[in-house]
């Protein structure tokens, strides 16, 4: 009778040990998956913000090219003054996207873009402006 109780206690201790080891492994695995999920989410936000900034850069470069063509075609001095006045107004701007907003500011030959995502992310990018000097 005494021998049977010791065997049952040994089996119970072994089962508790296996349960503890399994729960530690499971806990480690779950924490690792949670960390990986957070990393993927942050990478997605960074990629979204960078794509938005690239789109703003393309838009600003296109607007500056069009404005350069219009300014080159203007003959009248008053129209030239109006064009340069509107250029100063467009040194700053805001573009809205489904995922957030992007604000931009021209500083010399640099474009500073600040992207604010709706999911509480704020990213700042600085791009050099590549204005080709064709035809002028």
C-alpha positions in Angstrom: 0.0 0.0 0.0 2.8 2.4 0.9 4.5 1.6 -2.4 1.4 2.5 -4.5 1.1 6.0 -2.9 4.7 6.8 -3.7 4.2 5.8 -7.3 1.1 8.0 -7.6 2.9 10.9 -6.1 5.8 10.5 -8.5 3.4 10.4 -11.4 1.7 13.5 -10.1 5.0 15.3 -9.7 6.0 14.3 -13.2 2.7 15.5 -14.7 3.1 18.9 -12.9 6.7 19.2 -14.1 5.6 18.5 -17.7 2.7 21.0 -17.3 5.1 23.7 -16.1 7.6 23.0 -19.0 4.8 23.1 -21.6 3.2 26.3 -20.2 6.7 28.0 -20.2 7.2 27.0 -23.8 3.7 28.1 -24.8 4.2 31.4 -23.0 7.5 32.0 -24.8 5.9 31.2 -28.2 3.0 33.5 -27.6 5.2 36.4 -26.6 7.3 35.8 -29.6 4.3 35.8 -31.9 3.0 39.0 -30.3 6.3 40.8 -30.8 6.5 39.6 -34.4 3.0 41.0 -35.0 4.0 44.4 -33.5 7.0 44.5 -35.8 4.9 43.7 -38.9 2.4 46.4 -37.9 5.2 49.0 -37.4 6.8 48.0 -40.7 3.4 48.4 -42.5 2.9 51.9 -41.0 6.4 53.0 -42.0 5.9 51.7 -45.6 2.5 53.4 -45.8 4.0 56.7 -44.6 6.9 56.5 -47.0 4.6 55.7 -50.0 2.4 58.7 -49.0 5.5 60.9 -48.9 6.7 59.7 -52.3 3.3 60.5 -53.7 3.5 64.0 -52.3 7.0 64.4 -53.7 5.7 63.3 -57.2 2.8 65.7 -57.0 5.0 68.7 -55.9 7.6 68.0 -58.6 4.9 67.8 -61.2 3.3 71.0 -60.0 6.7 72.8 -60.0 7.4 71.5 -63.6 4.0 72.8 -64.8 4.5 76.1 -63.0 8.0 76.4 -64.6 6.5 75.9 -68.0 3.7 78.4 -67.4 6.2 80.9 -66.0 8.5 80.5 -69.0 5.5 81.1 -71.4 4.3 84.2 -69.6 5.3 87.4 -71.5 3.4 90.0 -69.5 5.1 91.3 -66.4 1.9 91.5 -64.3 1.1 87.8 -65.1 4.7 86.9 -64.1 4.2 88.7 -60.7 0.9 86.8 -60.2 2.6 83.5 -61.0 5.4 84.1 -58.6 2.9 85.2 -55.9 1.0 81.9 -56.3 4.4 80.1 -56.2 5.0 81.5 -52.7 1.6 80.3 -51.6 2.4 76.8 -52.7 5.6 76.5 -50.7 3.4 74.7 -48.1 0.5 72.4 -48.5 -1.4 69.5 -47.2 -2.6 66.3 -49.0 -5.2 64.0 -47.5 -5.2 60.3 -47.9 -7.4 57.5 -46.7 -4.7 56.5 -44.2 -3.9 60.0 -42.9 -2.5 63.4 -43.9 0.7 64.6 -45.4 2.0 68.2 -45.0 4.8 69.5 -47.1 7.0 72.5 -47.1 9.6 73.7 -49.7 12.9 74.8 -48.3 15.2 75.8 -51.1 15.8 72.7 -53.2 14.6 70.4 -50.4 11.1 69.1 -49.8 10.2 68.4 -46.1 7.2 66.0 -45.8 5.5 65.2 -42.5 3.1 62.3 -42.7 0.6 61.8 -39.9 -1.2 58.5 -40.0 -4.7 58.0 -38.6 -3.2 55.1 -36.5 -1.1 57.6 -34.4 2.1 57.5 -36.4 4.1 60.6 -37.3 6.9 60.3 -39.8 9.1 63.0 -41.3 11.0 62.7 -44.6 13.3 65.1 -46.5 13.7 64.8 -50.2 15.9 66.7 -52.7 13.9 68.3 -55.5 15.0 67.2 -58.9 14.0 70.0 -61.3 15.4 69.4 -64.7 16.6 72.6 -66.4 15.5 71.6 -69.9 14.6 74.4 -72.2 15.8 77.2 -70.0 
